[in-house]
């Protein structure tokens, strides 16, 4: 019997699983933690087992870290969810990652980011678990439609449940080696391409300063110090429609996809980000180092980083074995595991 998390009720995974989505583990930071713990209690406990294990080189791995600034409360919410989809006896890695930066200075910014990430995570999981959509759930068009609709839903939820809440949201749904990124605001997604040896920003900032750059009125250097560089014209929870930018890209073997709030990219810049990630031994170490460097450079804003790194080569069998080991190790953990701090 499969429960709502996609796990068998006995805590293991079937030796010959039927087609479907199986959640391995979930990690979350910021105001959204307690909200997701209600739904993904077992998967969050599983994350402790995943952290204690050394993943094989041919497995998708991720890191997540955040740090509060000198503000009275952290307004950044983030999540990374690892799963696999079984189709025709093949296990395809599926990762959902997201960073939401509650708009500083606005009431309910922390609440807005939590609502956005919770809505995204639960709706994506519910959709991918829906047997009626099994055949088409992971094709490019379906993923794009799903992310566009869920961001619209998150926008409505923030509007309905906060007084003046607003938030950015940059998220990625990765199936196999293809990432579909949906983006609103001035958090960013970077592709760290190990094959080309470069870092590329794959989202555009929805700020008035960047709009002037796109119109040829400012250079990027001028925009960085412009009075409108922090003013967002497109965000979740702001009056009007909320249609995200959608970007699809292949993440080459050994490469990474980094999602981060402006508390990371503003003080560090792309070159420093790339250098830190390249010198780190794991995605988690990279995220921790990015947070530390951002705090050393500035510390004026909340800082959040989520990094998903692709394996050096594909091996569905190895991925399935590692997923089984993670799930089985749950039997040795308490289901009352605390939410990460």
CORTA-V371179 format. One record per residue. N is the residue number from 0. RES is the residue in one letter. OMEGA is omega in degrees with one decimal (none if undefined). BURIAL is 1 if it has 9 or more other ideal C-beta (glycine too) atoms within 8 Angstrom, else 0. Layout:
n=N res=RES omega=OMEGA burial=BURIAL
n=N res=RES omega=OMEGA burial=BURIAL
//
This chain:
n=0 res=X omega=-178.3 burial=0
n=1 res=X omega=178.6 burial=0
n=2 res=X omega=-173.9 burial=0
n=3 res=X omega=178.2 burial=0
n=4 res=X omega=-175.2 burial=0
n=5 res=X omega=178.0 burial=1
n=6 res=X omega=166.0 burial=1
n=7 res=X omega=-176.3 burial=1
n=8 res=X omega=-178.6 burial=0
n=9 res=X omega=174.3 burial=0
n=10 res=X omega=177.8 burial=1
n=11 res=X omega=172.3 burial=1
n=12 res=X omega=-177.0 burial=1
n=13 res=X omega=178.0 burial=0
n=14 res=X omega=175.3 burial=0
n=15 res=X omega=-172.0 burial=0
n=16 res=X omega=172.8 burial=1
n=17 res=X omega=176.3 burial=0
n=18 res=X omega=-179.5 burial=0
n=19 res=X omega=179.7 burial=1
n=20 res=X omega=179.3 burial=1
n=21 res=X omega=-178.2 burial=1
n=22 res=X omega=179.8 burial=1
n=23 res=X omega=178.3 burial=1
n=24 res=X omega=-179.4 burial=1
n=25 res=X omega=171.5 burial=1
n=26 res=X omega=-179.0 burial=1
n=27 res=X omega=177.1 burial=1
n=28 res=X omega=174.8 burial=1
n=29 res=X omega=-174.6 burial=1
n=30 res=X omega=-177.4 burial=1
n=31 res=X omega=-174.3 burial=1
n=32 res=X omega=-175.7 burial=1
n=33 res=X omega=179.3 burial=0
n=34 res=X omega=-178.5 burial=1
n=35 res=X omega=179.9 burial=1
n=36 res=X omega=179.0 burial=1
n=37 res=X omega=-176.2 burial=0
n=38 res=X omega=-170.0 burial=0
n=39 res=X omega=-176.2 burial=1
n=40 res=X omega=-177.9 burial=1
n=41 res=X omega=-178.4 burial=1
n=42 res=X omega=176.8 burial=1
n=43 res=X omega=174.1 burial=1
n=44 res=X omega=177.9 burial=1
n=45 res=X omega=179.9 burial=1
n=46 res=X omega=177.5 burial=1
n=47 res=X omega=177.3 burial=1
n=48 res=X omega=-179.7 burial=1
n=49 res=X omega=-179.5 burial=1
n=50 res=X omega=-178.0 burial=0
n=51 res=X omega=-177.2 burial=0
n=52 res=X omega=173.5 burial=1
n=53 res=X omega=-176.7 burial=0
n=54 res=X omega=176.0 burial=0
n=55 res=X omega=-177.7 burial=1
n=56 res=X omega=-177.1 burial=0
n=57 res=X omega=176.9 burial=1
n=58 res=X omega=174.1 burial=1
n=59 res=X omega=180.0 burial=1
n=60 res=X omega=179.5 burial=1
n=61 res=X omega=173.6 burial=1
n=62 res=X omega=178.8 burial=1
n=63 res=X omega=-179.6 burial=1
n=64 res=X omega=176.2 burial=1
n=65 res=X omega=179.4 burial=1
n=66 res=X omega=179.1 burial=1
n=67 res=X omega=176.4 burial=0
n=68 res=X omega=178.4 burial=1
n=69 res=X omega=176.9 burial=0
n=70 res=X omega=-175.6 burial=1
n=71 res=X omega=179.7 burial=0
n=72 res=X omega=177.7 burial=0
n=73 res=X omega=-179.4 burial=1
n=74 res=X omega=178.3 burial=1
n=75 res=X omega=171.7 burial=1
n=76 res=X omega=-179.1 burial=1
n=77 res=X omega=-179.6 burial=1
n=78 res=X omega=166.1 burial=1
n=79 res=X omega=-177.3 burial=1
n=80 res=X omega=178.7 burial=1
n=81 res=X omega=178.9 burial=1
n=82 res=X omega=168.7 burial=1
n=83 res=X omega=-178.9 burial=1
n=84 res=X omega=-179.6 burial=1
n=85 res=X omega=177.6 burial=1
n=86 res=X omega=179.4 burial=0
n=87 res=X omega=176.9 burial=0
n=88 res=X omega=177.4 burial=0
n=89 res=X omega=179.2 burial=0
n=90 res=X omega=178.4 burial=1
n=91 res=X omega=177.5 burial=1
n=92 res=X omega=177.3 burial=1
n=93 res=X omega=179.9 burial=1
n=94 res=X omega=170.9 burial=1
n=95 res=X omega=179.1 burial=1
n=96 res=X omega=-178.8 burial=1
n=97 res=X omega=172.5 burial=1
n=98 res=X omega=176.7 burial=1
n=99 res=X omega=-178.5 burial=1
n=100 res=X omega=177.1 burial=1
n=101 res=X omega=-171.7 burial=1
n=102 res=X omega=-177.0 burial=1
n=103 res=X omega=178.1 burial=1
n=104 res=X omega=178.6 burial=0
n=105 res=X omega=175.2 burial=1
n=106 res=X omega=175.7 burial=0
n=107 res=X omega=177.0 burial=1
n=108 res=X omega=178.2 burial=1
n=109 res=X omega=178.2 burial=1
n=110 res=X omega=-179.3 burial=1
n=111 res=X omega=-179.5 burial=1
n=112 res=X omega=179.3 burial=1
n=113 res=X omega=179.7 burial=1
n=114 res=X omega=-177.9 burial=1
n=115 res=X omega=-177.7 burial=1
n=116 res=X omega=177.0 burial=1
n=117 res=X omega=179.8 burial=1
n=118 res=X omega=178.1 burial=1
n=119 res=X omega=-173.8 burial=1
n=120 res=X omega=-176.2 burial=1
n=121 res=X omega=-179.4 burial=1
n=122 res=X omega=177.5 burial=1
n=123 res=X omega=179.9 burial=1
n=124 res=X omega=-179.9 burial=1
n=125 res=X omega=179.9 burial=0
n=126 res=X omega=-177.6 burial=1
n=127 res=X omega=176.2 burial=1
n=128 res=X omega=-176.0 burial=1
n=129 res=X omega=-177.4 burial=1
n=130 res=X omega=-177.6 burial=0
n=131 res=X omega=-179.9 burial=0
n=132 res=X omega=-172.6 burial=1
n=133 res=X omega=-172.6 burial=1
n=134 res=X omega=-172.3 burial=0
n=135 res=X omega=-167.8 burial=0
n=136 res=X omega=-174.1 burial=1
n=137 res=X omega=174.7 burial=1
n=138 res=X omega=-171.4 burial=0
n=139 res=X omega=-177.2 burial=0
n=140 res=X omega=-179.4 burial=0
n=141 res=X omega=179.4 burial=1
n=142 res=X omega=179.3 burial=1
n=143 res=X omega=179.1 burial=1
n=144 res=X omega=-179.6 burial=0
n=145 res=X omega=-177.6 burial=1
n=146 res=X omega=177.7 burial=1
n=147 res=X omega=-178.0 burial=1
n=148 res=X omega=-177.6 burial=0
n=149 res=X omega=176.4 burial=1
n=150 res=X omega=174.1 burial=1
n=151 res=X omega=178.0 burial=1
n=152 res=X omega=178.9 burial=1
n=153 res=X omega=177.9 burial=1
n=154 res=X omega=-180.0 burial=1
n=155 res=X omega=179.9 burial=0
n=156 res=X omega=178.7 burial=1
n=157 res=X omega=179.0 burial=1
n=158 res=X omega=-174.5 burial=0
n=159 res=X omega=-170.0 burial=0
n=160 res=X omega=173.6 burial=0
n=161 res=X omega=179.4 burial=1
n=162 res=X omega=-179.2 burial=0
n=163 res=X omega=-175.5 burial=0
n=164 res=X omega=175.2 burial=1
n=165 res=X omega=-178.9 burial=1
n=166 res=X omega=167.2 burial=1
n=167 res=X omega=171.0 burial=1
n=168 res=X omega=173.5 burial=1
n=169 res=X omega=-174.8 burial=1
n=170 res=X omega=179.6 burial=1
n=171 res=X omega=170.7 burial=1
n=172 res=X omega=-175.1 burial=1
n=173 res=X omega=177.2 burial=1
n=174 res=X omega=-173.0 burial=1
n=175 res=X omega=178.7 burial=0
n=176 res=X omega=-178.1 burial=1
n=177 res=X omega=179.1 burial=1
n=178 res=X omega=170.9 burial=1
n=179 res=X omega=-175.1 burial=1
n=180 res=X omega=174.3 burial=1
n=181 res=X omega=-166.8 burial=1
n=182 res=X omega=172.9 burial=1
n=183 res=X omega=175.9 burial=1
n=184 res=X omega=-177.2 burial=1
n=185 res=X omega=161.8 burial=1
n=186 res=X omega=-173.3 burial=1
n=187 res=X omega=167.9 burial=1
n=188 res=X omega=176.8 burial=1
n=189 res=X omega=169.1 burial=1
n=190 res=X omega=177.0 burial=1
n=191 res=X omega=-170.2 burial=1
n=192 res=X omega=-178.9 burial=1
n=193 res=X omega=178.5 burial=1
n=194 res=X omega=179.0 burial=0
n=195 res=X omega=-179.0 burial=0
n=196 res=X omega=-177.3 burial=0
n=197 res=X omega=173.5 burial=0
n=198 res=X omega=-178.8 burial=1
n=199 res=X omega=172.9 burial=0
n=200 res=X omega=-176.4 burial=0
n=201 res=X omega=173.0 burial=1
n=202 res=X omega=176.6 burial=1
n=203 res=X omega=-178.3 burial=0
n=204 res=X omega=177.6 burial=1
n=205 res=X omega=176.5 burial=1
n=206 res=X omega=179.2 burial=1
n=207 res=X omega=178.8 burial=0
n=208 res=X omega=179.9 burial=1
n=209 res=X omega=175.7 burial=1
n=210 res=X omega=177.2 burial=1
n=211 res=X omega=174.3 burial=1
n=212 res=X omega=-179.9 burial=1
n=213 res=X omega=178.1 burial=0
n=214 res=X omega=179.4 burial=0
n=215 res=X omega=-178.1 burial=0
n=216 res=X omega=178.8 burial=0
n=217 res=X omega=168.5 burial=1
n=218 res=X omega=178.8 burial=0
n=219 res=X omega=178.9 burial=0
n=220 res=X omega=178.1 burial=0
n=221 res=X omega=-178.4 burial=0
n=222 res=X omega=-176.7 burial=1
n=223 res=X omega=-178.1 burial=0
n=224 res=X omega=-177.3 burial=0
n=225 res=X omega=-179.0 burial=1
n=226 res=X omega=-179.2 burial=0
n=227 res=X omega=-174.9 burial=1
n=228 res=X omega=179.8 burial=1
n=229 res=X omega=-176.0 burial=0
n=230 res=X omega=-175.2 burial=1
n=231 res=X omega=178.9 burial=1
n=232 res=X omega=-176.5 burial=0
n=233 res=X omega=-177.3 burial=0
n=234 res=X omega=175.1 burial=1
n=235 res=X omega=178.7 burial=1
n=236 res=X omega=178.0 burial=1
n=237 res=X omega=-176.2 burial=1
n=238 res=X omega=178.0 burial=0
n=239 res=X omega=178.8 burial=0
n=240 res=X omega=177.7 burial=0
n=241 res=X omega=179.5 burial=1
n=242 res=X omega=-176.4 burial=0
n=243 res=X omega=164.3 burial=1
n=244 res=X omega=177.6 burial=0
n=245 res=X omega=178.2 burial=1
n=246 res=X omega=176.8 burial=1
n=247 res=X omega=-179.9 burial=1
n=248 res=X omega=171.9 burial=1
n=249 res=X omega=175.2 burial=0
n=250 res=X omega=-174.6 burial=1
n=251 res=X omega=178.3 burial=1
n=252 res=X omega=179.3 burial=1
n=253 res=X omega=-178.1 burial=1
n=254 res=X omega=-177.8 burial=1
n=255 res=X omega=173.4 burial=1
n=256 res=X omega=-178.3 burial=1
n=257 res=X omega=170.9 burial=1
n=258 res=X omega=-178.1 burial=1
n=259 res=X omega=174.6 burial=1
n=260 res=X omega=-177.5 burial=1
n=261 res=X omega=172.5 burial=1
n=262 res=X omega=174.4 burial=1
n=263 res=X omega=-169.1 burial=1
n=264 res=X omega=179.9 burial=1
n=265 res=X omega=-177.8 burial=0
n=266 res=X omega=-172.8 burial=1
n=267 res=X omega=-174.5 burial=1
n=268 res=X omega=-173.4 burial=0
n=269 res=X omega=-176.4 burial=1
n=270 res=X omega=178.3 burial=0
n=271 res=X omega=177.1 burial=1
n=272 res=X omega=-178.0 burial=1
n=273 res=X omega=-179.9 burial=1
n=274 res=X omega=-179.5 burial=0
n=275 res=X omega=-178.9 burial=1
n=276 res=X omega=-179.1 burial=1
n=277 res=X omega=-177.0 burial=0
n=278 res=X omega=-178.3 burial=0
n=279 res=X omega=-177.1 burial=1
n=280 res=X omega=-177.4 burial=0
n=281 res=X omega=176.2 burial=0
n=282 res=X omega=179.9 burial=1
n=283 res=X omega=176.8 burial=1
n=284 res=X omega=179.2 burial=1
n=285 res=X omega=180.0 burial=1
n=286 res=X omega=178.1 burial=1
n=287 res=X omega=-179.2 burial=1
n=288 res=X omega=177.3 burial=1
n=289 res=X omega=178.3 burial=1
n=290 res=X omega=-178.9 burial=1
n=291 res=X omega=-179.3 burial=0
n=292 res=X omega=179.1 burial=1
n=293 res=X omega=178.5 burial=1
n=294 res=X omega=178.4 burial=1
n=295 res=X omega=-177.9 burial=0
n=296 res=X omega=-173.7 burial=0
n=297 res=X omega=-178.6 burial=1
n=298 res=X omega=-178.0 burial=1
n=299 res=X omega=-173.8 burial=0
n=300 res=X omega=172.4 burial=1
n=301 res=X omega=-177.3 burial=1
n=302 res=X omega=-178.5 burial=1
n=303 res=X omega=178.9 burial=1
n=304 res=X omega=172.1 burial=1
n=305 res=X omega=-178.3 burial=1
n=306 res=X omega=175.1 burial=1
n=307 res=X omega=-178.2 burial=1
n=308 res=X omega=179.5 burial=1
n=309 res=X omega=176.9 burial=1
n=310 res=X omega=179.1 burial=1
n=311 res=X omega=173.5 burial=0
n=312 res=X omega=-174.6 burial=0
n=313 res=X omega=173.6 burial=0
n=314 res=X omega=-177.0 burial=1
n=315 res=X omega=-179.1 burial=1
n=316 res=X omega=179.6 burial=0
n=317 res=X omega=178.6 burial=1
n=318 res=X omega=-178.7 burial=1
n=319 res=X omega=179.9 burial=1
n=320 res=X omega=-179.8 burial=0
n=321 res=X omega=177.8 burial=1
n=322 res=X omega=178.9 burial=1
n=323 res=X omega=179.9 burial=1
n=324 res=X omega=178.7 burial=1
n=325 res=X omega=-177.5 burial=1
n=326 res=X omega=-180.0 burial=1
n=327 res=X omega=-177.8 burial=1
n=328 res=X omega=177.2 burial=1
n=329 res=X omega=-177.0 burial=1
n=330 res=X omega=-179.3 burial=0
n=331 res=X omega=-178.2 burial=0
n=332 res=X omega=173.8 burial=1
n=333 res=X omega=177.8 burial=0
n=334 res=X omega=176.7 burial=0
n=335 res=X omega=-178.9 burial=0
n=336 res=X omega=-177.8 burial=0
n=337 res=X omega=173.5 burial=0
n=338 res=X omega=-177.8 burial=0
n=339 res=X omega=175.1 burial=1
n=340 res=X omega=none burial=0
//
